[in-house]
């Protein structure tokens, strides 16, 4: 059966790309990706894309710069092969935390990435739980930011202890915590913290009562695990039960994150597969696929395109 679209997967998360293609009942696009001894990337499409809708699945996860340049090369190859339209599916959008300047001599790297993606011909971006919504404003092209909260809530619902609260690890994640709380029917607790360095934070006070309550700590990203570990310690000091569950969309899990999260009070950790899991054989880690979420979004895009073509 001939399709008017093709899905290619980069090296950042080939399993997710394959799962999205399976959900859409198509074969993943054939391509070759090589790296020269000096680190340069070479991308070659092994099938035609002329006048086709192309979806490129590539998170800009660690190593961020390698995966970003690979995505740019992919898009340029598709543009030069006369693809009708290129949509970049970036489940985890790296550099989203670099959305503003803390000093006058610093870049806004999130904007730089947006400019690069548009410069190589990407006409639309699909991502999941952007760290900061204002990243959308860096693009002229449309950005569709999906959310994994309902997907994670379905996985969490039967695993949560009784009488639990949803905990936002800082003021910036209150809106996210509220989404979880509304979905799961629980109150919200907010931690206020002070960042001491790029990998270390300190909780200064807690808004709400966690005494003798189980806690669900939610975040969009778990990177080093430091924020979650410090949050868990602060909750225990405030009298929370040692029944803590953690949920986050993007599980980068770098720099010894597993060690920090392997505290006995942290019972389970839920993440999605926006980033290829680096931790294996870790019983408390649950990886929930967002392939169906992305596949349904692509079906809507394709249906809308078909409707426009026939109108």
C-alpha positions in Angstrom: 0.0 0.0 0.0 1.3 3.4 -0.9 1.3 6.2 1.7 1.7 9.9 1.2 4.0 10.2 4.1 7.2 8.6 5.5 8.6 8.4 9.1 12.3 8.4 9.6 14.0 7.7 13.0 17.3 9.1 14.1 19.8 7.4 16.4 18.5 9.2 19.5 15.6 6.8 20.0 15.0 4.4 17.2 12.7 2.2 19.3 10.3 5.1 19.8 10.3 5.9 16.1 9.6 2.2 15.2 6.8 2.1 17.8 5.1 5.2 16.3 5.4 3.7 12.8 3.8 0.4 14.0 0.9 2.4 15.6 0.3 4.0 12.2 0.7 0.6 10.4 3.6 1.8 8.2 7.2 0.7 7.8 9.9 3.0 9.2 11.7 4.8 6.4 14.9 3.3 5.2 18.1 5.4 5.8 21.7 5.1 6.6 23.4 7.1 9.4 27.2 7.0 9.8 29.7 8.9 11.8 33.2 9.6 10.5 36.3 9.1 12.8 36.3 12.8 13.5 32.7 12.8 14.7 31.0 14.2 11.7 27.6 12.7 10.8 26.5 11.5 7.4 22.8 10.9 6.6 21.5 9.1 3.5 17.9 8.5 2.6 17.5 5.0 1.0 14.0 5.7 -0.4 12.4 8.5 -2.3 10.4 11.3 -0.5 9.5 13.5 -3.4 6.2 15.3 -2.8 5.7 13.3 0.4 5.0 14.4 4.0 8.0 13.5 6.1 8.1 13.0 9.8 11.6 13.0 11.5 11.6 11.4 15.0 14.6 12.6 16.9 14.9 13.8 20.5 17.7 16.2 21.2 18.8 14.1 24.2 22.3 13.5 25.4 24.6 13.8 23.6 22.5 16.8 22.8 24.7 18.4 20.2 25.3 15.2 18.2 21.6 14.4 18.0 20.7 18.0 17.1 23.2 18.1 14.2 21.9 14.7 13.0 18.4 16.1 13.0 19.5 19.1 11.0 21.3 16.8 8.5 18.2 14.6 8.2 16.0 17.6 7.5 18.4 19.0 4.9 18.5 15.6 3.1 14.7 15.5 2.9 14.5 19.1 1.7 17.0 18.5 -1.1 15.2 15.3 -2.0 12.0 17.4 -2.7 9.9 16.4 0.3 6.6 18.2 0.3 6.7 19.1 3.9 9.0 18.2 6.8 7.7 17.8 10.4 10.2 17.3 13.2 9.0 15.2 16.1 11.3 16.1 19.0 9.8 14.4 22.0 12.5 15.8 24.3 13.5 19.3 23.2 17.1 20.0 24.4 18.1 23.6 25.3 14.5 24.4 26.4 15.9 25.5 29.7 18.1 28.1 27.9 15.0 30.3 27.2 16.3 33.6 28.7 19.4 35.4 29.8 20.5 35.5 33.4 23.3 37.8 32.4 23.8 40.3 29.6 26.6 38.3 28.0 24.8 34.9 27.6 23.0 33.3 24.6 19.4 32.3 24.4 20.2 28.9 23.0 16.6 27.8 22.8 16.1 30.5 20.2 19.3 29.4 18.4 18.0 25.9 18.0 14.6 27.1 16.8 16.3 29.2 14.1 18.5 26.2 13.0 15.5 23.9 12.7 13.6 26.4 10.5 16.7 27.2 8.4 17.0 23.6 7.2 13.3 23.5 6.1 11.4 22.1 9.0 7.8 23.4 8.6 6.3 22.1 11.9 7.6 20.9 15.3 5.9 18.3 17.5 7.3 18.0 21.1 6.1 16.7 24.5 5.9 18.7 27.7 8.2 21.6 26.8 10.2 22.8 29.8 9.0 26.3 29.2 6.0 27.2 27.0 7.6 30.4 25.7 9.9 28.2 23.5 7.0 28.1 21.1 7.4 31.8 20.6 10.9 31.3 19.2 9.4 29.6 16.1 7.7 31.1 13.1 6.6 27.6 12.2 3.7 26.0 14.2 4.7 24.1 17.3 2.4 21.4 18.8 3.4 20.6 22.4 1.7 17.4 23.5 1.5 16.4 27.1 2.3 13.0 28.7 0.4 13.8 31.9 -2.7 11.7 31.1 -0.6 8.8 29.9 1.5 8.8 33.1 -1.7 9.2 35.2 -3.2 6.1 33.7 0.0 4.2 34.6 0.1 5.7 38.1 -3.5 5.4 39.1 -3.3 1.8 40.5 0.1 2.3 42.1 -0.5 5.2 44.3 -0.8 4.8 48.1 -3.9 6.1 49.9 -4.1 9.6 51.2 -1.3 11.0 48.9 -0.5 14.5 47.7 1.0 15.7 44.5 4.2 17.7 45.0 5.6 20.4 42.8 9.4 20.4 43.3 9.5 24.2 42.7 7.3 27.1 41.9 7.9 26.7 38.1 6.2 23.3 38.0 3.0 24.3 39.8 0.9 24.2 36.6 2.2 20.7 35.8 1.5 19.5 39.3 -2.0 20.9 39.1 -2.6 18.9 35.9 -1.6 15.7 37.8 -3.7 16.7 40.8 -6.8 17.3 38.7 -6.3 14.0 36.8 -5.8 12.0 40.0 -8.0 13.9 42.4 -5.4 15.0 45.0 -4.2 18.2 46.6 -1.1 20.0 45.5 2.0 20.8 47.7 4.6 23.3 46.5 8.3 23.3 47.4 10.3 26.5 47.2 13.9 26.0 46.5 17.1 27.9 45.9 19.5 26.8 43.2 23.1 26.6 44.5 24.7 25.4 41.3 23.8 23.7 38.0 23.5 20.3 39.8 22.6 21.3 43.4 19.4 22.9 44.9 18.2 23.5 48.4 14.5 23.4 49.5 13.8 26.5 51.6 10.2 25.9 52.6 7.1 23.8 51.9 3.6 25.3 51.1 1.0 22.8 52.4 0.8 20.0 55.0 2.5 16.7 54.2 2.4 15.2 57.7 1.7 11.5 57.5 0.9 11.7 53.8 2.4 9.7 50.9 3.8 11.9 48.1 3.9 11.9 44.3 6.7 14.2 43.2 6.2 15.3 39.6 8.5 17.1 37.2 9.0 17.4 33.5 12.7 16.4 33.5 14.8 14.2 35.7 18.4 14.9 34.8 20.8 14.3 37.7 18.1 13.4 40.2 19.3 16.1 42.6 16.1 18.0 42.7 14.0 14.9 43.4 16.4 13.6 46.0 16.4 17.0 47.8 12.6 17.2 47.5 12.2 13.8 49.0 14.5 14.6 51.9 12.6 17.8 52.6 9.3 16.0 52.6 10.5 13.4 55.0 11.8 16.1 57.4 8.3 17.6 57.2 6.7 14.4 58.4 5.7 12.7 55.1 5.4 9.0 55.0 8.4 7.2 53.5 6.1 6.3 50.5 7.3 8.5 47.7 6.6 8.0 44.0 8.2 10.1 41.3 6.8 10.8 37.9 8.5 12.8 35.1 8.1 13.0 31.3 11.7 13.0 30.4 14.1 10.7 32.1 17.6 11.8 31.2 19.1 10.1 34.3 22.6 11.4 33.9 25.5 11.9 36.4 24.6 9.2 38.9 20.8 9.9 39.0 20.0 6.3 39.8 22.2 6.4 42.9 20.4 9.5 44.1 16.9 8.0 43.4 17.7 4.7 45.0 16.7 5.9 48.5 14.4 3.4 50.3 11.7 6.0 50.7 11.4 6.4 46.9 9.3 3.4 46.0 8.9 3.8 42.2 10.0 6.1 39.4 7.8 6.6 36.3 9.2 8.2 33.1 8.2 8.0 29.4 10.3 6.9 26.5 10.8 10.4 25.0 14.5 9.7 25.9 16.0 6.2 25.3 16.3 4.6 28.7 19.9 4.4 29.9 19.2 2.4 33.0 18.6 -1.3 32.7 17.5 -3.9 35.3 16.3 -1.3 37.8 13.1 -2.7 39.4 11.7 0.6 40.6 11.9 2.3 37.2 8.9 2.1 34.9 9.1 3.4 31.3 5.7 4.3 29.8 5.5 4.7 26.0 4.2 7.9 24.5 4.2 6.3 21.0 0.4 6.1 20.9 0.1 9.7 21.9 2.4 10.9 19.1 0.8 8.5 16.6 -2.7 9.9 17.3 -1.4 13.4 16.8 0.1 12.5 13.5 -3.1 10.9 12.4 -4.9 14.2 13.1 -2.3 16.1 11.1 -2.6 13.8 8.1 -6.4 13.8 8.3 -6.4 17.6 8.3 -4.0 17.7 5.3 -6.2 15.3 3.4 -9.3 17.4 4.1 -7.4 20.6 2.9 -6.4 18.8 -0.4 -9.9 17.7 -1.2 -11.7 20.9 -0.2 
